């Protein structure tokens, strides 16, 4: 049976799994609000950031699990960046957003957040740089920024 990210093997033997603990910690964090949610999300990300999942395992199952955990971590990091931004913690938001974009430079919503962070810091030049970064990334996919992103640029430059 599984409980609290541990597996009971019978005979009183229980094993823990960092990856299961990471995912269950994110589920618990999602139940919280504001600063408490941010702290819990960052704590969960610290578990993931200890290192890659089963680094010596070369099976397709382990590869798929590593990819899944990386995606979950990237999504959680983006959520933490949005929470930090909402709490007015712009330096933290920028750091988390940078990590999000490093993991997935094609995430337009992460570029939008980069633009908002730069705007909140009063750096109009960085707003434009973020928009251009978004343009370059999306051009690699054969597309352009959405109307929402272009409107955000106009609003932040006004």
Legacy VTK file of the C-alpha trace (Angstrom):
# vtk DataFile Version 3.0
C-alpha trace
ASCII
DATASET POLYDATA
POINTS 158 float
0.000 0.000 0.000
1.037 3.600 -0.447
0.694 6.322 2.159
2.507 9.645 2.573
4.845 8.872 -0.353
5.953 5.642 1.310
5.379 2.088 0.240
4.606 -0.608 2.776
6.288 -3.860 1.844
4.726 -5.826 4.676
6.283 -6.999 7.891
6.528 -3.390 9.039
8.958 -2.479 6.264
8.304 0.866 4.607
10.248 2.523 1.814
10.145 6.142 0.790
10.450 7.644 -2.646
11.748 11.167 -3.222
9.809 11.410 -6.467
6.544 10.358 -4.813
7.238 12.707 -1.906
7.898 15.512 -4.415
4.596 14.935 -6.198
2.561 14.542 -2.996
4.165 17.700 -1.595
3.024 19.612 -4.680
-0.503 18.272 -4.260
-0.481 19.464 -0.648
0.961 22.851 -1.665
-1.860 23.325 -4.171
-4.339 23.212 -1.287
-2.749 26.302 0.267
-2.932 29.982 -0.618
-0.523 32.905 -0.906
2.804 32.829 0.926
2.077 29.429 2.479
1.521 27.927 -0.964
4.706 29.529 -2.273
6.767 28.194 0.636
5.324 24.688 0.274
5.913 24.721 -3.498
9.522 25.851 -3.057
10.044 23.137 -0.432
8.718 20.535 -2.880
10.963 21.865 -5.648
13.948 21.521 -3.319
13.248 17.776 -3.253
13.297 17.627 -7.042
16.385 19.805 -7.293
18.484 17.309 -5.339
19.257 15.650 -8.651
17.843 13.654 -11.547
15.626 10.640 -10.970
17.401 7.253 -11.158
20.415 8.641 -12.996
21.971 5.220 -13.615
18.794 3.605 -14.926
18.727 3.441 -18.710
15.277 2.011 -19.298
12.560 3.736 -21.282
10.371 3.657 -18.151
13.008 5.576 -16.151
13.530 8.005 -19.046
9.788 8.645 -19.228
9.572 9.095 -15.456
12.480 11.579 -15.508
10.774 13.537 -18.298
7.473 13.516 -16.388
9.121 14.759 -13.189
10.989 17.467 -15.107
7.693 18.680 -16.611
5.979 18.638 -13.208
8.898 20.608 -11.738
8.842 23.149 -14.578
5.109 23.679 -14.114
5.553 24.030 -10.346
8.403 26.502 -10.855
6.188 28.579 -13.159
3.421 28.513 -10.551
5.933 29.591 -7.888
7.077 32.457 -10.121
3.466 33.619 -10.512
2.915 33.349 -6.757
6.094 35.322 -6.061
5.013 37.980 -8.523
1.574 38.181 -6.930
3.185 38.610 -3.515
5.381 41.435 -4.802
8.565 39.364 -4.527
9.855 40.425 -7.907
13.479 39.285 -7.552
12.332 35.786 -6.577
9.733 35.817 -9.353
12.407 36.734 -11.900
14.757 33.981 -10.705
12.012 31.343 -10.857
10.847 32.659 -14.224
14.383 32.424 -15.608
14.529 28.769 -14.578
11.117 28.184 -16.155
12.245 29.667 -19.459
15.491 27.694 -19.370
13.431 24.514 -19.045
10.964 25.527 -21.754
11.769 28.598 -23.844
8.602 28.038 -25.883
6.225 28.714 -22.962
4.510 31.923 -24.003
2.839 32.372 -20.610
6.309 32.340 -19.003
7.404 35.070 -21.411
4.297 37.058 -20.515
5.206 36.746 -16.852
8.778 37.876 -17.652
7.277 40.959 -19.284
5.061 41.652 -16.240
7.977 41.233 -13.821
10.101 43.623 -15.874
7.222 46.102 -15.970
6.744 45.883 -12.206
10.448 46.622 -11.789
10.040 49.658 -14.050
12.407 48.267 -16.683
10.701 49.052 -19.990
13.805 47.932 -21.899
13.596 44.493 -20.254
9.887 44.314 -21.169
10.841 44.744 -24.820
13.750 42.287 -24.456
11.342 39.692 -23.041
8.909 40.228 -25.895
11.723 39.821 -28.410
12.878 36.662 -26.638
9.349 35.331 -26.940
9.293 36.235 -30.633
12.585 34.414 -31.286
11.522 31.301 -29.379
8.140 31.066 -31.071
9.692 31.728 -34.492
11.617 28.478 -34.024
8.205 26.784 -33.906
6.973 28.675 -36.967
4.591 30.900 -35.030
4.393 34.355 -33.488
3.322 35.763 -30.114
-0.407 35.776 -29.474
-2.569 38.866 -29.525
-2.609 38.701 -25.727
1.198 38.934 -25.595
1.279 41.800 -28.083
-1.419 43.642 -26.112
0.552 43.090 -22.905
3.597 44.663 -24.562
1.560 47.697 -25.587
0.063 48.049 -22.097
3.435 47.773 -20.354
5.101 50.259 -22.682
2.318 52.831 -22.225
LINES 1 159
158 0 1 2 3 4 5 6 7 8 9 10 11 12 13 14 15 16 17 18 19 20 21 22 23 24 25 26 27 28 29 30 31 32 33 34 35 36 37 38 39 40 41 42 43 44 45 46 47 48 49 50 51 52 53 54 55 56 57 58 59 60 61 62 63 64 65 66 67 68 69 70 71 72 73 74 75 76 77 78 79 80 81 82 83 84 85 86 87 88 89 90 91 92 93 94 95 96 97 98 99 100 101 102 103 104 105 106 107 108 109 110 111 112 113 114 115 116 117 118 119 120 121 122 123 124 125 126 127 128 129 130 131 132 133 134 135 136 137 138 139 140 141 142 143 144 145 146 147 148 149 150 151 152 153 154 155 156 157
